[in-house]
Amino acid sequence: MAQNGTIIVRKPRSGAWSTVSTPTYRKVGFMVTMRMDGSSGQTSDATPAQRPSASPLSRSVKTSERIAAALVEEVIRKGLGPGDRLPNEAAMVEQFGVGRGSLREALRILEIHGLISLKSGPGGGPTVLAVDPCNVGRTFSLYLSLRRATIQELIETRIFLEPMVARMAAENPDPQARLQLEHALQIEASTPTGDMRYIDAANEFHYVISSMTGNNVLNLVATALKELYTTKVVSGGIARNTTSESIRDEHRLIGQAILDGNADQAERLMREHMQKYLGHMHEREPSFTCSPITWG
């Protein structure tokens, strides 16, 4: 959800929600300050003829969606992070002036999107979660499956995106992001290729780079696509058959180019790495690359 001039983003690896200034983006949400029955407590000076009317194809926003939007705004305004609690049900019913059914539907919307967890019983209630690119990737998978998109198309998209991601990472002077990359390289270098943990270490390298472009929109899209791909490869049992011995050295060279601030080299090496991987995937698992993306 966004306000004019801001977007809500996940801070790299911390999972905290925050707003950042952006260029002009389309407004996709709003702060709900009115009662959820639609009344604002104020009268409008505009006559019915002067008020803007909805287009025939538009739909009114459901009460539950407006409550959900207001709760997201409240999380941001109060600086709530993973593990923090939202008010109890009775307090929110009073706050928004709505019925329990509408409130519960709003909480369910946020739960489905992976923004809160709901626990019943003593000590339960809504708890804020970290914004996880896995949830964004899962949403992507639903719409991509309906478009009959394939794993090969997903790989081709990453071949298009990741060289630019590597370039932007090299141009990003953020010292914290560079420390995360150095740590990821150290973990990968110290993990034997035959160790089950190596696949996780190699995936973490790409995840870290995808979160250090300095562009919050690209960070989220790139990490979500990375998580979507990793989920399909790991769940399909493909990862071990497609992890070559050369990946560690290729990652080290790409990582060093990024740390050196050599954007041209980082972009070139990442493109070569991704193209080589696609060819390796075609050779080892041709049926997998042609398979459709499934939801989940």
C-alpha positions in Angstrom: 0.0 0.0 0.0 1.3 3.5 -0.7 0.5 7.1 0.0 1.3 10.0 -2.4 5.1 10.2 -2.5 5.8 7.2 -0.3 5.9 3.4 -0.6 6.0 0.8 2.1 9.1 -1.4 2.0 10.8 -4.1 3.9 14.2 -3.1 5.3 16.8 -5.7 4.0 16.8 -8.8 6.2 15.2 -7.1 9.2 11.6 -7.4 8.1 10.6 -4.1 9.5 7.9 -2.0 7.7 8.8 1.6 6.8 7.8 4.3 4.3 10.3 5.9 2.0 10.1 8.9 -0.4 9.7 8.0 -4.0 9.1 9.6 -7.4 5.5 9.9 -8.3 3.9 6.5 -7.9 0.2 5.6 -8.4 -1.7 5.9 -5.2 -2.8 2.4 -4.2 -4.1 2.9 -0.7 -5.1 5.5 1.8 -5.3 6.3 5.5 -8.8 5.5 6.8 -9.8 8.2 9.2 -13.5 7.9 8.8 -15.9 5.5 10.4 -16.0 2.2 8.5 -19.7 2.7 7.8 -18.7 5.4 5.4 -19.5 8.4 7.5 -16.8 11.0 8.3 -18.7 13.0 10.9 -18.4 16.1 8.6 -20.7 17.4 5.9 -19.5 18.1 2.4 -20.2 21.4 0.8 -20.3 19.8 -2.7 -23.6 19.1 -4.2 -24.3 15.6 -5.6 -23.8 16.9 -9.1 -20.4 18.3 -8.2 -19.1 15.2 -6.5 -17.0 12.8 -8.7 -18.9 9.6 -9.6 -17.4 6.2 -10.0 -17.0 4.7 -13.5 -19.3 1.8 -14.4 -16.5 -0.7 -14.1 -15.3 0.5 -10.7 -16.3 -1.3 -7.5 -16.7 0.2 -4.0 -14.1 -0.7 -1.5 -15.3 -3.2 1.0 -15.4 -2.3 4.7 -13.0 -5.1 5.5 -10.5 -3.8 2.9 -10.7 -0.2 4.4 -10.0 -1.6 7.9 -7.1 -3.6 6.6 -5.7 -0.4 4.9 -6.1 1.5 8.1 -4.3 -1.2 10.1 -1.3 -1.1 7.8 -1.1 2.6 8.2 -1.3 2.2 11.9 1.6 -0.3 11.9 3.7 2.2 9.9 2.7 5.2 12.0 3.5 3.5 15.2 6.7 1.9 13.9 5.6 -1.6 14.8 7.9 -4.5 13.8 7.9 -8.3 13.7 6.5 -9.6 17.0 4.6 -6.5 18.0 0.9 -6.9 18.8 -2.0 -5.1 17.4 -4.9 -4.0 19.7 -7.3 -6.7 20.8 -10.6 -7.3 18.9 -12.8 -5.3 21.3 -10.5 -2.3 21.1 -10.4 -2.4 17.3 -14.2 -2.8 17.0 -14.5 0.4 19.1 -11.7 2.2 17.2 -13.2 1.6 13.8 -16.9 1.5 14.7 -17.5 -1.7 12.8 -18.9 -5.2 13.6 -16.7 -8.1 14.6 -17.4 -9.9 11.2 -15.9 -7.0 9.2 -12.9 -6.7 11.5 -12.2 -10.4 11.4 -12.4 -10.4 7.6 -9.9 -7.5 7.6 -7.5 -9.4 9.8 -7.8 -12.4 7.6 -6.9 -10.3 4.6 -3.7 -9.2 6.3 -3.0 -12.8 7.4 -3.4 -14.2 3.9 -0.9 -11.6 2.7 1.6 -12.7 5.3 1.6 -9.4 7.2 0.2 -10.7 10.5 -0.3 -14.0 12.3 -3.5 -14.8 14.2 -3.5 -16.9 17.3 -6.6 -17.8 19.3 -6.9 -18.2 23.1 -5.2 -16.5 26.0 -2.2 -14.5 24.8 -3.4 -14.7 21.2 -4.5 -12.1 18.8 -2.9 -10.4 15.8 0.9 -10.1 15.7 2.9 -8.2 13.1 5.2 -10.4 10.9 8.2 -9.5 8.8 7.4 -8.7 5.1 8.6 -11.8 3.4 9.4 -11.9 -0.4 8.3 -15.5 -0.2 4.7 -14.3 0.2 5.1 -11.9 -2.8 6.6 -14.8 -4.8 3.7 -17.0 -3.9 1.2 -14.4 -5.1 3.2 -14.1 -8.3 2.9 -17.9 -8.8 -0.9 -17.7 -8.7 -1.1 -15.2 -11.5 1.7 -16.7 -13.5 0.1 -20.1 -13.3 -3.1 -18.6 -14.7 -1.0 -17.2 -17.6 0.5 -20.6 -18.1 4.0 -19.2 -17.6 6.9 -21.7 -17.6 10.0 -22.2 -15.4 12.1 -21.3 -18.5 10.3 -17.9 -18.7 11.0 -17.4 -15.1 14.7 -18.1 -15.6 14.8 -15.8 -18.7 13.3 -13.0 -16.6 16.0 -13.5 -14.0 18.6 -13.5 -16.7 17.2 -10.1 -17.8 17.0 -8.7 -14.2 19.9 -10.0 -12.3 22.8 -8.4 -14.4 21.2 -5.0 -13.8 20.7 -5.9 -10.1 24.4 -6.7 -9.9 25.3 -3.4 -11.6 23.1 -1.4 -9.2 24.5 -3.3 -6.2 28.0 -2.3 -7.3 26.9 1.3 -7.6 25.3 1.2 -4.1 27.7 2.5 -1.5 25.6 1.3 1.5 28.2 -0.1 3.9 25.6 -2.4 5.7 24.7 -4.0 2.4 28.3 -4.6 1.6 28.9 -6.3 4.9 26.0 -8.6 4.3 27.5 -9.5 0.9 30.9 -10.2 2.4 29.3 -12.4 5.1 27.3 -14.3 2.4 30.5 -14.9 0.4 32.3 -16.1 3.5 29.6 -18.6 4.4 29.5 -20.0 0.8 33.3 -20.2 0.7 33.4 -22.2 3.9 30.6 -24.7 3.1 31.6 -27.8 1.1 29.8 -28.3 -2.1 28.5 -31.7 -1.1 27.1 -30.3 2.2 23.3 -29.9 2.1 23.8 -26.4 3.4 25.7 -25.3 0.3 22.5 -24.9 -1.7 21.2 -22.5 0.9 24.5 -20.6 1.0 24.5 -20.3 -2.8 20.9 -19.1 -2.8 21.7 -16.6 0.0 24.3 -15.0 -2.3 21.7 -14.2 -4.9 19.2 -13.1 -2.2 21.7 -10.6 -0.7 22.6 -9.1 -4.0 18.9 -8.8 -5.0 18.3 -6.7 -1.8 21.1 -4.2 -2.2 20.3 -2.3 -5.4 19.2 0.8 -3.5 15.8 0.7 -5.2 13.1 -0.7 -2.9 10.8 -1.7 -5.8 13.5 -3.6 -7.7 14.7 -5.2 -4.4 11.3 -6.6 -3.7 10.6 -7.8 -7.2 14.1 -9.4 -7.6 14.0 -11.1 -4.2 10.4 -12.3 -4.8 11.3 -13.9 -8.1 14.4 -15.4 -6.6 12.3 -17.0 -3.8 9.7 -18.2 -6.3 12.4 -19.9 -8.4 14.2 -21.4 -5.4 10.9 -22.8 -4.0 10.2 -24.6 -7.3 13.8 -25.9 -7.7 14.1 -27.2 -4.1 10.6 -28.6 -3.9 11.1 -30.3 -7.3 14.3 -32.0 -6.1 16.2 -30.2 -8.9 18.7 -28.2 -6.9 21.3 -30.9 -6.2 21.4 -32.0 -9.9 21.9 -28.5 -11.2 24.5 -27.2 -8.7 27.9 -27.3 -10.4 31.3 -27.0 -8.8 32.0 -23.7 -10.7 29.2 -21.8 -9.0 31.3 -20.9 -5.9 34.1 -19.4 -8.0 31.6 -17.5 -10.2 29.8 -16.1 -7.1 33.2 -15.0 -5.6 34.1 -13.1 -8.8 30.7 -11.4 -9.1 30.8 -10.5 -5.4 34.2 -9.1 -5.6 33.3 -6.9 -8.6 30.4 -5.6 -6.6 32.5 -4.9 -3.6 35.1 -3.2 -5.8 32.4 -1.0 -7.2 33.1 -2.3 -10.7 29.6 -2.1 -12.2 30.5 -3.0 -15.7 32.3 -6.2 -14.6 29.6 -7.1 -12.1 26.9 -6.9 -14.8 28.9 -8.9 -17.3 29.9 -11.6 -14.9 26.3 -12.0 -13.6 24.9 -12.2 -17.2 27.5 -14.9 -18.1 26.7 -16.8 -14.8 23.0 -16.8 -15.4 23.3 -17.8 -19.1 25.6 -20.6 -18.2 23.2 -21.8 -15.5 20.3 -21.8 -17.9 22.2 -23.9 -20.3 23.2 -26.3 -17.5 19.6 -26.5 -16.4 18.4 -27.3 -20.0 21.0 -30.1 -20.2 20.3 -31.7 -16.9 16.6 -31.1 -16.4 14.9 -30.3 -19.8 11.5 -31.3 -18.7 11.6 -29.1 -15.6 12.4 -25.9 -17.6 9.5 -26.5 -19.9 7.1 -27.2 -17.0 4.4 -24.7 -16.1 4.7 -22.6 -12.9 2.2 -23.8 -10.3 0.6 -21.9 -7.5 2.3 -22.2 -4.2 
